[in-house]
Amino acid sequence: MRTSLNNIKEVDDHLLNQSAPQDALLFEVKLIIDPELKYTVMWHKQTLSIVNQYGRNNLRAMIENVHQQLFTQPEHQTFRQKILRLFYKR
């Protein structure tokens, strides 16, 4: 399995569409020639997906925590009232 930092960067750039056109074409050729690279790309893609999902879940939890603090703690009542006024129909 390819694990050098250069190879990881090359796979990242390919998956994130950040390669220059000539580098992207060369990488596509490498994928055809090297079955191990194809396997590496598959696992790297899954890893990126898991990291992405973790980031979304973590962000969602942080937002929920802020929401709970702002809308349940008495010291934020004035702020809460200002926000709610924005959504009331006049």
ChimeraX commands (.cxc) that place a marker at each C-alpha (Angstrom):
marker #1 position 0.00,0.00,0.00 radius 0.5
marker #1 position 1.30,3.50,-0.85 radius 0.5
marker #1 position 1.87,5.58,2.24 radius 0.5
marker #1 position 4.51,8.22,1.49 radius 0.5
marker #1 position 3.40,11.79,2.15 radius 0.5
marker #1 position 3.82,12.63,-1.53 radius 0.5
marker #1 position 1.53,9.77,-2.51 radius 0.5
marker #1 position -1.04,10.75,0.09 radius 0.5
marker #1 position -0.99,14.33,-1.20 radius 0.5
marker #1 position -1.32,13.09,-4.77 radius 0.5
marker #1 position -4.35,10.96,-3.85 radius 0.5
marker #1 position -5.86,13.83,-1.83 radius 0.5
marker #1 position -5.42,16.24,-4.72 radius 0.5
marker #1 position -7.02,13.74,-7.09 radius 0.5
marker #1 position -10.02,13.05,-4.85 radius 0.5
marker #1 position -10.54,16.73,-4.06 radius 0.5
marker #1 position -10.10,17.75,-7.72 radius 0.5
marker #1 position -7.16,19.97,-6.84 radius 0.5
marker #1 position -4.69,18.54,-9.36 radius 0.5
marker #1 position -3.49,20.45,-12.38 radius 0.5
marker #1 position -5.07,18.99,-15.54 radius 0.5
marker #1 position -1.84,17.31,-16.67 radius 0.5
marker #1 position -1.29,15.82,-13.20 radius 0.5
marker #1 position -4.89,14.58,-13.09 radius 0.5
marker #1 position -4.42,12.87,-16.44 radius 0.5
marker #1 position -1.16,11.28,-15.30 radius 0.5
marker #1 position -2.86,10.07,-12.12 radius 0.5
marker #1 position -5.67,8.49,-14.16 radius 0.5
marker #1 position -3.04,6.60,-16.15 radius 0.5
marker #1 position -1.38,5.45,-12.92 radius 0.5
marker #1 position -4.76,4.17,-11.71 radius 0.5
marker #1 position -5.11,2.06,-14.84 radius 0.5
marker #1 position -1.58,0.66,-14.60 radius 0.5
marker #1 position -1.32,0.14,-10.83 radius 0.5
marker #1 position -4.09,-1.90,-9.15 radius 0.5
marker #1 position -2.56,-1.20,-5.74 radius 0.5
marker #1 position -3.04,2.54,-6.31 radius 0.5
marker #1 position -6.70,1.93,-7.11 radius 0.5
marker #1 position -7.03,0.07,-3.78 radius 0.5
marker #1 position -5.24,2.92,-1.97 radius 0.5
marker #1 position -7.56,5.50,-3.54 radius 0.5
marker #1 position -10.63,3.48,-2.51 radius 0.5
marker #1 position -9.50,3.37,1.14 radius 0.5
marker #1 position -8.43,6.99,1.12 radius 0.5
marker #1 position -11.84,8.00,-0.24 radius 0.5
marker #1 position -13.56,6.06,2.55 radius 0.5
marker #1 position -11.28,7.67,5.12 radius 0.5
marker #1 position -12.08,11.17,3.82 radius 0.5
marker #1 position -15.77,10.33,3.98 radius 0.5
marker #1 position -15.51,9.18,7.60 radius 0.5
marker #1 position -13.49,12.27,8.59 radius 0.5
marker #1 position -16.03,14.48,6.81 radius 0.5
marker #1 position -18.94,12.80,8.61 radius 0.5
marker #1 position -17.14,13.12,11.95 radius 0.5
marker #1 position -16.62,16.84,11.27 radius 0.5
marker #1 position -20.31,17.35,10.43 radius 0.5
marker #1 position -21.41,15.44,13.53 radius 0.5
marker #1 position -18.96,17.38,15.70 radius 0.5
marker #1 position -20.14,20.72,14.27 radius 0.5
marker #1 position -23.78,19.71,14.78 radius 0.5
marker #1 position -23.05,18.86,18.43 radius 0.5
marker #1 position -21.26,22.18,18.96 radius 0.5
marker #1 position -24.17,24.12,17.44 radius 0.5
marker #1 position -26.66,22.21,19.59 radius 0.5
marker #1 position -24.56,22.98,22.68 radius 0.5
marker #1 position -24.53,26.71,21.88 radius 0.5
marker #1 position -28.27,26.60,21.19 radius 0.5
marker #1 position -28.92,24.93,24.53 radius 0.5
marker #1 position -26.82,27.50,26.38 radius 0.5
marker #1 position -28.39,30.50,24.66 radius 0.5
marker #1 position -31.97,29.34,24.94 radius 0.5
marker #1 position -32.01,27.73,28.38 radius 0.5
marker #1 position -29.67,29.68,30.65 radius 0.5
marker #1 position -31.22,32.68,32.42 radius 0.5
marker #1 position -28.23,34.97,31.81 radius 0.5
marker #1 position -28.96,34.87,28.07 radius 0.5
marker #1 position -32.62,35.86,28.36 radius 0.5
marker #1 position -32.14,39.31,26.79 radius 0.5
marker #1 position -30.29,37.84,23.82 radius 0.5
marker #1 position -32.93,35.12,23.48 radius 0.5
marker #1 position -35.72,37.72,23.43 radius 0.5
marker #1 position -33.94,39.75,20.73 radius 0.5
marker #1 position -33.53,36.68,18.54 radius 0.5
marker #1 position -37.12,35.58,18.99 radius 0.5
marker #1 position -38.36,39.08,18.09 radius 0.5
marker #1 position -36.66,38.69,14.72 radius 0.5
marker #1 position -38.99,35.81,13.92 radius 0.5
marker #1 position -42.25,37.20,15.23 radius 0.5
marker #1 position -44.63,38.54,12.63 radius 0.5
marker #1 position -45.52,42.14,13.18 radius 0.5
marker link #1:1,2 radius 0.2
marker link #1:2,3 radius 0.2
marker link #1:3,4 radius 0.2
marker link #1:4,5 radius 0.2
marker link #1:5,6 radius 0.2
marker link #1:6,7 radius 0.2
marker link #1:7,8 radius 0.2
marker link #1:8,9 radius 0.2
marker link #1:9,10 radius 0.2
marker link #1:10,11 radius 0.2
marker link #1:11,12 radius 0.2
marker link #1:12,13 radius 0.2
marker link #1:13,14 radius 0.2
marker link #1:14,15 radius 0.2
marker link #1:15,16 radius 0.2
marker link #1:16,17 radius 0.2
marker link #1:17,18 radius 0.2
marker link #1:18,19 radius 0.2
marker link #1:19,20 radius 0.2
marker link #1:20,21 radius 0.2
marker link #1:21,22 radius 0.2
marker link #1:22,23 radius 0.2
marker link #1:23,24 radius 0.2
marker link #1:24,25 radius 0.2
marker link #1:25,26 radius 0.2
marker link #1:26,27 radius 0.2
marker link #1:27,28 radius 0.2
marker link #1:28,29 radius 0.2
marker link #1:29,30 radius 0.2
marker link #1:30,31 radius 0.2
marker link #1:31,32 radius 0.2
marker link #1:32,33 radius 0.2
marker link #1:33,34 radius 0.2
marker link #1:34,35 radius 0.2
marker link #1:35,36 radius 0.2
marker link #1:36,37 radius 0.2
marker link #1:37,38 radius 0.2
marker link #1:38,39 radius 0.2
marker link #1:39,40 radius 0.2
marker link #1:40,41 radius 0.2
marker link #1:41,42 radius 0.2
marker link #1:42,43 radius 0.2
marker link #1:43,44 radius 0.2
marker link #1:44,45 radius 0.2
marker link #1:45,46 radius 0.2
marker link #1:46,47 radius 0.2
marker link #1:47,48 radius 0.2
marker link #1:48,49 radius 0.2
marker link #1:49,50 radius 0.2
marker link #1:50,51 radius 0.2
marker link #1:51,52 radius 0.2
marker link #1:52,53 radius 0.2
marker link #1:53,54 radius 0.2
marker link #1:54,55 radius 0.2
marker link #1:55,56 radius 0.2
marker link #1:56,57 radius 0.2
marker link #1:57,58 radius 0.2
marker link #1:58,59 radius 0.2
marker link #1:59,60 radius 0.2
marker link #1:60,61 radius 0.2
marker link #1:61,62 radius 0.2
marker link #1:62,63 radius 0.2
marker link #1:63,64 radius 0.2
marker link #1:64,65 radius 0.2
marker link #1:65,66 radius 0.2
marker link #1:66,67 radius 0.2
marker link #1:67,68 radius 0.2
marker link #1:68,69 radius 0.2
marker link #1:69,70 radius 0.2
marker link #1:70,71 radius 0.2
marker link #1:71,72 radius 0.2
marker link #1:72,73 radius 0.2
marker link #1:73,74 radius 0.2
marker link #1:74,75 radius 0.2
marker link #1:75,76 radius 0.2
marker link #1:76,77 radius 0.2
marker link #1:77,78 radius 0.2
marker link #1:78,79 radius 0.2
marker link #1:79,80 radius 0.2
marker link #1:80,81 radius 0.2
marker link #1:81,82 radius 0.2
marker link #1:82,83 radius 0.2
marker link #1:83,84 radius 0.2
marker link #1:84,85 radius 0.2
marker link #1:85,86 radius 0.2
marker link #1:86,87 radius 0.2
marker link #1:87,88 radius 0.2
marker link #1:88,89 radius 0.2
marker link #1:89,90 radius 0.2
view
